[in-house]
Amino acid sequence: MQNFSDYCKDQGYSQGITTVGEDAYSLRCKNDDGSLQEFANDEEIHNFVEYVCQATYPNRNAIDRLATMAKTYSAWECMDSVSYAGVPDLKGWCESKGLSLFASENAKYSAYRWFCVNSDRSRVEGIPMDQVCKWQYGPDTLDRVANVNAREIDDAWDCRYVR
C-alpha cells in the first residue's frame, strides 16, 4: 500500500499528509507552519498520487488508480500498468445489454454521469468500468479515471493492461 505521509516528508513537508475535505482530491502534504501543498488542477493530484505509487513500488510501472471519490486515503490504489489499452466503449457495453448510453446532468462528478437505460428510462443501470475494460480488452485490464470532472468519456476514462 502506498505511503502518502512518507512521500510528503521525503518532499520536504515535515508534517506529512493531511486532508482538506472529504473526497479523494482533498489530500495535501503539510508543513510545520500549517502551509499546504497546492495543486493547480485535478491532473496534478493524479500526478502526485502517481509519484507516491512510483516511490512505493520503484521496480514497477506503478500509476495511480482512483477507486472511488467517496473516500480520502483509501480512495487511491496503485496499479502495475503494462500499457494503455484504450478508451472504454460505454455505448457498446450498453448496447450489448440491449440498452442505450445515457449521460445524466445531475452527477456530482461528471465522469460518473454515464448510465445504461432502456428506451423509456424505466430501467437505469450503473456502468461497472472495470468490467467494461475486461469485456472490451481482456481479463488483464483495469479501468482508470483520469479526470472526474471531464464531461467526455475519452477525457475521463481509460483502460490499462496490468500485470
C-alpha positions as CSV (number, residue, x, y, z in Angstrom):
1,M,0.0,0.0,0.0
2,Q,1.2,3.5,-0.9
3,N,2.5,5.7,1.9
4,F,1.4,9.3,1.4
5,S,2.9,10.6,4.6
6,D,6.4,9.2,4.0
7,Y,6.3,10.6,0.4
8,C,5.3,14.1,1.7
9,K,8.1,14.1,4.2
10,D,10.6,13.0,1.6
11,Q,9.5,16.0,-0.5
12,G,10.2,18.4,2.5
13,Y,6.7,18.6,4.0
14,S,7.5,18.0,7.7
15,Q,4.0,17.1,8.9
16,G,3.4,14.5,6.2
17,I,-0.1,14.2,4.7
18,T,-3.4,15.7,5.7
19,T,-6.9,16.2,4.2
20,V,-8.7,19.4,3.4
21,G,-12.0,17.8,2.6
22,E,-13.8,14.5,2.4
23,D,-13.1,13.2,-1.1
24,A,-10.2,11.7,-2.9
25,Y,-9.0,15.1,-4.2
26,S,-8.6,16.5,-0.7
27,L,-5.1,15.0,0.1
28,R,-2.3,17.6,0.7
29,C,1.2,17.5,2.1
30,K,1.6,19.8,5.1
31,N,4.5,21.8,6.7
32,D,5.1,22.6,10.4
33,D,3.8,26.2,9.8
34,G,0.5,24.8,8.5
35,S,1.1,25.6,4.9
36,L,-0.2,23.1,2.4
37,Q,0.8,21.7,-0.9
38,E,-1.1,23.3,-3.7
39,F,-2.4,21.8,-6.9
40,A,-3.4,23.9,-9.9
41,N,-5.8,21.3,-11.2
42,D,-7.1,17.7,-10.7
43,E,-4.5,16.3,-13.1
44,E,-1.8,17.5,-10.6
45,I,-3.4,15.4,-7.9
46,H,-3.3,12.3,-10.1
47,N,0.4,13.1,-10.8
48,F,1.1,13.4,-7.1
49,V,-0.5,10.0,-6.3
50,E,1.3,8.5,-9.3
51,Y,4.7,9.8,-7.8
52,V,3.7,8.2,-4.5
53,C,3.0,4.9,-6.2
54,Q,6.3,5.0,-8.1
55,A,8.2,5.7,-4.8
56,T,6.3,2.9,-3.1
57,Y,6.9,0.4,-6.0
58,P,10.1,1.6,-7.6
59,N,10.7,-1.6,-9.7
60,R,7.3,-1.5,-11.4
61,N,5.4,0.8,-13.8
62,A,3.1,1.9,-11.0
63,I,0.5,4.5,-11.8
64,D,-2.4,5.9,-9.8
65,R,-5.9,4.4,-9.9
66,L,-8.8,6.2,-8.3
67,A,-11.2,3.6,-7.0
68,T,-13.8,6.0,-5.5
69,M,-14.3,9.7,-4.9
70,A,-16.1,9.0,-1.6
71,K,-13.0,8.4,0.5
72,T,-9.7,10.1,1.0
73,Y,-6.6,7.9,1.5
74,S,-8.3,4.6,0.7
75,A,-9.7,6.0,-2.5
76,W,-6.4,5.6,-4.2
77,E,-4.7,2.4,-5.4
78,C,-1.5,1.8,-7.3
79,M,-1.7,-0.4,-10.4
80,D,1.2,-2.0,-12.2
81,S,0.4,-0.7,-15.7
82,V,1.9,-2.5,-18.7
83,S,0.4,-0.2,-21.3
84,Y,-2.6,1.8,-22.4
85,A,-5.4,-0.4,-23.8
86,G,-7.8,2.3,-24.9
87,V,-11.0,4.2,-24.1
88,P,-13.8,2.1,-22.6
89,D,-16.6,1.6,-25.1
90,L,-19.6,2.5,-22.9
91,K,-22.0,2.7,-25.8
92,G,-21.0,-0.8,-26.9
93,W,-21.3,-2.1,-23.4
94,C,-24.9,-0.7,-23.0
95,E,-25.9,-2.0,-26.5
96,S,-24.6,-5.4,-25.6
97,K,-27.2,-5.4,-22.8
98,G,-30.0,-4.2,-25.1
99,L,-29.8,-0.7,-23.6
100,S,-28.7,2.8,-24.7
101,L,-26.0,5.0,-23.2
102,F,-27.3,8.0,-21.2
103,A,-25.4,10.9,-19.7
104,S,-27.0,12.4,-16.6
105,E,-26.6,16.1,-16.0
106,N,-27.1,15.6,-12.2
107,A,-23.9,13.7,-11.3
108,K,-21.7,15.3,-8.7
109,Y,-18.6,14.3,-10.7
110,S,-19.2,14.3,-14.5
111,A,-17.0,11.3,-15.1
112,Y,-19.6,9.2,-13.2
113,R,-22.6,10.5,-15.2
114,W,-22.9,7.6,-17.6
115,F,-25.6,5.0,-17.3
116,C,-27.3,2.3,-19.5
117,V,-31.0,2.9,-19.9
118,N,-33.9,1.4,-21.8
119,S,-36.0,3.5,-24.2
120,D,-38.4,4.9,-21.6
121,R,-35.7,5.2,-18.9
122,S,-37.7,2.9,-16.6
123,R,-34.6,0.8,-16.3
124,V,-31.3,2.5,-15.4
125,E,-28.1,0.6,-14.7
126,G,-24.8,2.0,-13.5
127,I,-21.8,1.1,-15.6
128,P,-19.0,-1.0,-13.9
129,M,-16.0,0.5,-15.6
130,D,-13.7,-2.4,-14.5
131,Q,-16.0,-4.9,-16.2
132,V,-16.2,-2.8,-19.4
133,C,-12.4,-2.8,-19.7
134,K,-12.3,-6.6,-19.2
135,W,-15.2,-7.1,-21.7
136,Q,-13.5,-4.9,-24.3
137,Y,-9.8,-5.6,-23.8
138,G,-9.5,-8.8,-21.9
139,P,-9.1,-10.1,-18.3
140,D,-5.7,-8.4,-17.7
141,T,-7.1,-4.8,-17.7
142,L,-8.3,-2.3,-15.2
143,D,-10.2,1.0,-15.6
144,R,-8.6,4.3,-14.6
145,V,-10.4,7.6,-14.2
146,A,-8.1,10.3,-15.3
147,N,-10.3,13.3,-14.5
148,V,-13.6,13.0,-12.5
149,N,-14.7,16.4,-13.8
150,A,-14.3,15.6,-17.5
151,R,-17.5,15.6,-19.5
152,E,-16.4,13.3,-22.3
153,I,-15.7,9.6,-21.9
154,D,-12.3,9.8,-23.6
155,D,-11.2,12.7,-21.3
156,A,-12.4,11.0,-18.2
157,W,-11.6,7.3,-18.5
158,D,-9.1,4.8,-19.9
159,C,-8.4,1.1,-19.7
160,R,-4.9,-0.2,-18.9
161,Y,-3.3,-3.5,-19.3
162,V,-1.9,-4.6,-16.0
163,R,0.4,-7.4,-14.6
